[in-house]
Amino acid sequence: MTTTADATGFDAFAQAFRRHAAGVAVITALTPEGRPVGFTATSLASLAAKPPLATFNMARIASSWPAIEQTDHVVIHMLGEADLDVARIMAGPNAERFDGDHWEPGPHGLPVLKNVTAWMLGRIVARTNVAENAMIAVQIEQGALGEPDEPLLYHERAYRVLGAHL
């Protein structure tokens, strides 16, 4: 077994999760004033099939948190290789995330990103605070598939696509 220097606390956590590849998703919502907000999330997970539930996590100090805290609905987008530019935009400065034509108003007026591999509209059914973060549970109400694409992954601080089939 190959080992490196031991780490504790945050260092152990950060080192381990950098090596855990995760799919890239974007969560979008509207502020109470109707301004679109969104952020990239690698914490998206399926919670249950019946009823269809998904979860994601976020820091309560994130610029999008006030909107997520106050809204009833969000749109969850799954990104593929062709969506790399959109992933970078949505991970960039929050004031610039909705500059451009990469999105359009969707159900409930919520921002829907164009040409993603899939999107789902969900109603927030739970927000659980944990330290300075929150776990959000969403019941999926509708969605659509885009064109098939290789999934976009985040691993070792970089965007990646899948390698060889095993």
C-alpha positions in Angstrom: 0.0 0.0 0.0 1.4 3.4 -1.0 1.1 6.1 1.6 1.9 9.7 1.9 2.4 11.9 5.0 -0.5 11.7 7.4 -2.9 14.7 7.5 -5.5 15.6 10.1 -8.6 17.7 10.1 -9.2 19.9 7.1 -6.0 18.7 5.3 -7.1 15.1 5.4 -10.6 16.0 4.2 -9.3 18.2 1.4 -6.7 15.7 0.2 -9.2 12.9 0.1 -12.0 14.7 -1.6 -9.6 16.1 -4.3 -9.2 12.5 -5.3 -12.9 11.8 -5.4 -14.2 12.5 -8.9 -17.6 14.0 -8.9 -20.1 14.9 -11.6 -20.6 18.6 -12.2 -24.0 20.1 -11.7 -25.4 23.6 -11.5 -28.2 24.7 -9.3 -30.2 27.8 -10.3 -32.9 29.8 -8.5 -34.3 33.3 -8.3 -33.9 35.8 -5.5 -37.2 37.2 -4.0 -36.6 40.2 -6.3 -36.5 37.9 -9.3 -32.8 38.0 -10.0 -31.3 34.7 -11.3 -28.6 33.1 -9.1 -26.7 29.9 -9.5 -23.6 27.9 -8.5 -21.7 24.7 -9.5 -22.2 21.8 -7.1 -20.3 18.5 -7.0 -22.4 17.4 -4.0 -25.5 16.5 -6.0 -26.9 13.0 -5.1 -30.0 10.9 -5.6 -31.8 10.5 -2.3 -34.8 8.4 -3.3 -36.7 7.2 -6.4 -40.2 7.2 -4.7 -40.8 10.1 -4.3 -38.1 11.3 -6.6 -35.7 13.2 -4.3 -32.3 14.7 -4.8 -29.9 16.5 -2.4 -27.1 19.0 -2.6 -25.0 20.8 -0.1 -23.8 24.4 0.1 -22.1 26.9 2.4 -24.5 29.3 4.1 -22.0 32.0 3.4 -22.2 31.4 -0.4 -23.5 34.3 -2.5 -26.5 32.1 -3.7 -27.5 31.0 -0.2 -30.0 33.8 0.6 -32.0 32.9 -2.6 -31.8 29.1 -1.8 -32.9 29.8 1.8 -35.9 31.8 0.6 -37.1 30.1 -2.5 -39.5 27.1 -3.0 -38.1 25.8 -6.3 -34.7 25.3 -7.9 -33.5 23.9 -11.2 -30.7 21.2 -11.1 -28.6 20.9 -14.3 -26.3 18.0 -15.1 -23.4 19.1 -17.3 -21.5 17.2 -20.0 -18.2 17.8 -21.8 -19.8 20.3 -24.2 -20.9 22.4 -21.1 -17.3 23.1 -19.9 -17.6 26.8 -20.7 -20.9 27.1 -18.8 -19.4 25.3 -15.8 -16.6 27.8 -15.8 -19.0 30.7 -16.1 -21.2 29.4 -13.2 -18.1 28.8 -11.0 -16.9 32.4 -11.8 -17.8 35.7 -10.3 -21.4 35.7 -9.2 -22.2 39.0 -10.8 -21.3 37.6 -14.2 -22.9 34.1 -14.1 -26.0 35.2 -16.1 -24.3 37.5 -18.6 -24.8 36.0 -22.0 -27.2 33.7 -23.8 -26.4 30.4 -22.1 -29.7 30.4 -20.2 -33.3 31.2 -20.6 -36.3 31.5 -18.3 -38.0 28.2 -17.6 -40.8 26.9 -15.3 -41.7 29.4 -12.6 -39.4 31.9 -14.4 -36.4 30.0 -13.0 -33.1 30.1 -15.0 -32.6 27.0 -17.2 -29.2 26.5 -18.7 -29.3 25.7 -22.4 -27.9 22.6 -24.0 -27.2 20.7 -20.8 -27.4 16.9 -20.7 -30.3 17.0 -18.3 -32.2 19.4 -16.1 -34.8 18.9 -13.3 -37.2 21.3 -11.6 -37.5 20.6 -8.0 -39.4 21.8 -4.9 -37.3 22.2 -1.8 -38.7 20.0 0.9 -36.0 20.3 3.5 -33.1 22.5 4.5 -30.8 21.2 7.3 -28.2 23.4 8.8 -24.9 21.7 9.6 -22.2 24.0 11.1 -21.9 26.8 8.5 -23.4 24.7 5.7 -26.7 23.4 4.6 -28.0 20.1 3.1 -31.0 20.7 0.8 -33.5 18.1 -0.2 -35.5 18.6 -3.4 -38.5 16.7 -4.7 -38.3 16.5 -8.5 -41.4 17.7 -10.3 -40.3 17.8 -14.0 -37.3 17.8 -16.2 -35.9 17.2 -19.7 -32.9 15.5 -21.3 -30.6 17.2 -23.7 -28.3 15.6 -26.2 -26.2 12.7 -24.9 -22.6 13.8 -24.0 -19.7 12.5 -21.9 -20.3 13.5 -18.3 -18.3 16.5 -17.0 -16.3 15.6 -13.9 -14.3 17.5 -11.3 -11.2 15.8 -9.9 -7.9 17.1 -8.5 -9.0 20.7 -8.9 -9.7 20.3 -12.6 -12.6 19.5 -15.0 -12.2 16.2 -16.7 -14.1 13.6 -18.8 -14.2 9.9 -18.4 -11.3 7.8 -19.7 -11.3 4.2 -21.0 -14.1 1.8 -20.4 -13.1 -1.0 -18.0 
